[in-house]
Amino acid sequence: MRIEAHAPFRRRPLSLTSLIDVIFLLLLFFMLSSTFTRFARVEVSGGPASASVSGKTPDILIRLDGEDGWRINGQTLDEDAAVAELLRLGDSGAETAVLLVRGELTSQALVSAVERIRRDTSLTLSITR
């Protein structure tokens, strides 16, 4: 039996051109297939830094605490009852409310409370610490 010697196998250098094309195609795929969501924005406006405090006292005092929940003018209520109380006070002539943030309140709970008050009532809301 005759065995022929094969020529030694030469490896070709690896071409990076096709690798760059694949990476570019993957980048395009992920950019075009991702969803871009718009998060709801809550407008929190404050006075300018040089503005002085006006002498007018707020009509309603709302206190948010991480443990106690909502307190409207010293009354501890759950969220739905607090909004109902705010509506009742708004109907009886209250125009302004101050939201006091106390305790271990999360920012999400604050934003949810501000959204709920602004959506369900017509009160002018200020936020303070």
N, C-alpha and C positions, 0 to 999 in steps of 0.2 A: 504494500500500500504506500502510495506516495503522498507525502505531506508537503504542501507548498507553504513557504514562508510568506505571511501577509505583511504588507507594508505597515509600519507602525501607525497607530491611530493618532491623528493630530486633532487636538481640540481647537475649535474656532474661538476667537475672543467673543465674550458675551456683549451683545449690542444693547445699549441702554436706550436706544431710540424707541423701541417698542414698549419698554417699561414706562417711559415718560408718557407715551400715548395712552396706555392703560390707566395710569394715575390721573391723567387729564379727563378721561372718560368717566372714571369713578367720581371725580370731583363734580363734573357736570351733572351726573345722575343724582348725587346726593343733594346738590343745590336745587335742582329742579323738582325733586320729589318731596322735599321738606315742606312743611306747612308753616306759614308765617301768621301767627295769631296776634291780634291787637288786644292788649289787656285793657280792661276798663280803667279809666282814670277818674280819680276823685279829686276835685279841686279843693285845695285847702289854702285859703288866702289869709294873709295876715297884714296888719298895717305896716307902714314903713318904720324903720328902726328909730327914727326921730319923732314919731308920733307920740303925743302924750295921751295918757289914759283919760277917757271922758268920764264925767261925773255920773252918767246914767247907769243905774244898776240894771242887771238883766232881769227879765221877767221870770225865767225858769232856770233852775240850777240842776244840771244833769251830772251825776257822778258815776263813772264807770270804774269798777274795781274787778280785778281778776277773780276774786273769791266770792264777793257779795253780789255781783251782777250789776244791775241798773238801780240807781237811786234817783228819784225825781223829787226835788224839794224835800229831801229827807225821808221819803217813803221808799222802802225796798220793794221792787217789783221785778217780775220776769220781763223778758224783752217785749213780748206781745202786749202785756198789760202796760208797760212803760210807754209804748207807742200810742196806745189808746189814751193814756193819761195826757200825753203831749198833745194829741188831737183835741181832747176836751179843754185843755188849758189854752190852746190856740183859738178855739171857738169862743172862749170867754174873754178874748182880747189880748192874750200874750203874743208878743211879736219877736222877742229876742230870747236866746237861750245860750248858756255857757256850758260847755262840756268839759268837766274836770276829769283828768286821767290820773288814777291812783293805783298803787299796788303793782302786781305782776301781770299787767294787761299786755297781751300780744298786739303787735301792729296790725295783724289781720282782724282781730276783734275790734280794734279802733276803726279801721277802714269800713268794716261791715256796719258798725253802729252809725258812722257818719253817713254812709249810703242810705241806710234805712231811715234815718231822721230826715234827710234831704228829700228822699223819694216820697215819704208818706205825709210829711208836714210842710207847712209854708213858713216855718220859723227861720229867722236869721241866726245862724249858728256860729259861735266862736269856740275855739279849742284852746285849753290852757292846761298847764301841769300843776 
